[in-house]
Amino acid sequence: MSIFEYNGSALVAMVGKNCFAIASDRRLGVQLQTIATDFQRIHKIHDRLFLGLSGLGTDTQTLYQRLVFRHKLYQLREERDMKPETFASLVSAILYEKRFGPYFCQPVIAGLSDEDKPFICTMDSIGAKELAKDFVVAGTAGESLYGACEAMFKPDMEPEELFETISQALLSSVDRDCLSGWGGHVYVV
């Protein structure tokens, strides 16, 4: 079993018409044993930017704390919130600087630009970005999430339809993965 699969997770982000949705499961486990059923994987950086972290639970919490610190420094220096593209580059740089002893996590970044253009991306544990125009997935349920999202995704969905689509994709995928589950958290912006 890979260290990325130790705690189990399912993360997905999807774009709609001038909106995005990000969803995750709620289970925290140690291999096949469930420890908690209310684990928070999605974090709000600011009103238009969310970060999802899958992977080893301790590393995700440590990385989140470092990213919040760096975002607050940016806010103090620039007197504005970070754009999603800038935040993705920050996350990538932080992961790459720890490439010889990496954080065992896969970030999923979802945000809206100033022109209400949705931005989603994911990256591996050393910060190699994967940008997408439709959806991105991460976690132990990633393979089944890809299949469900491919089948259910339509371009330019309204927020209500996007919520239903991402919820159904997440729930049907975690049913096929024993390391994730226990419902989910969904955020639509």
Secondary structure in CASP SS format (residue, H / E / C, confidence):
PFRMAT SS
TARGET T0000
AUTHOR 0000-0000-0000
METHOD secondary structure of the structure
MODEL  1
M C 1.00
S C 1.00
I H 1.00
F H 1.00
E H 1.00
Y C 1.00
N C 1.00
G C 1.00
S C 1.00
A E 1.00
L E 1.00
V E 1.00
A E 1.00
M E 1.00
V E 1.00
G C 1.00
K C 1.00
N C 1.00
C C 1.00
F E 1.00
A E 1.00
I E 1.00
A E 1.00
S E 1.00
D E 1.00
R C 1.00
R C 1.00
L E 1.00
G E 1.00
V E 1.00
Q C 1.00
L C 1.00
Q E 1.00
T E 1.00
I E 1.00
A E 1.00
T C 1.00
D C 1.00
F C 1.00
Q C 1.00
R C 1.00
I E 1.00
H E 1.00
K E 1.00
I E 1.00
H E 1.00
D C 1.00
R C 1.00
L E 1.00
F E 1.00
L E 1.00
G E 1.00
L E 1.00
S E 1.00
G E 1.00
L C 1.00
G H 1.00
T H 1.00
D H 1.00
T H 1.00
Q H 1.00
T H 1.00
L H 1.00
Y H 1.00
Q H 1.00
R H 1.00
L H 1.00
V H 1.00
F H 1.00
R H 1.00
H H 1.00
K H 1.00
L H 1.00
Y H 1.00
Q H 1.00
L H 1.00
R H 1.00
E H 1.00
E C 1.00
R C 1.00
D C 1.00
M C 1.00
K C 1.00
P H 1.00
E H 1.00
T H 1.00
F H 1.00
A H 1.00
S H 1.00
L H 1.00
V H 1.00
S H 1.00
A H 1.00
I H 1.00
L H 1.00
Y H 1.00
E H 1.00
K C 1.00
R C 1.00
F C 1.00
G C 1.00
P C 1.00
Y C 1.00
F C 1.00
C E 1.00
Q E 1.00
P E 1.00
V E 1.00
I E 1.00
A E 1.00
G E 1.00
L E 1.00
S C 1.00
D C 1.00
E C 1.00
D C 1.00
K C 1.00
P E 1.00
F E 1.00
I E 1.00
C E 1.00
T E 1.00
M E 1.00
D C 1.00
S C 1.00
I C 1.00
G C 1.00
A C 1.00
K E 1.00
E E 1.00
L E 1.00
A E 1.00
K C 1.00
D C 1.00
F E 1.00
V E 1.00
V E 1.00
A E 1.00
G E 1.00
T C 1.00
A C 1.00
G H 1.00
E H 1.00
S H 1.00
L H 1.00
Y H 1.00
G H 1.00
A H 1.00
C H 1.00
E H 1.00
A H 1.00
M H 1.00
F C 1.00
K C 1.00
P C 1.00
D C 1.00
M C 1.00
E C 1.00
P H 1.00
E H 1.00
E H 1.00
L H 1.00
F H 1.00
E H 1.00
T H 1.00
I H 1.00
S H 1.00
Q H 1.00
A H 1.00
L H 1.00
L H 1.00
S H 1.00
S H 1.00
V H 1.00
D C 1.00
R C 1.00
D C 1.00
C C 1.00
L C 1.00
S C 1.00
G C 1.00
W C 1.00
G C 1.00
G E 1.00
H E 1.00
V E 1.00
Y E 1.00
V E 1.00
V C 1.00
END
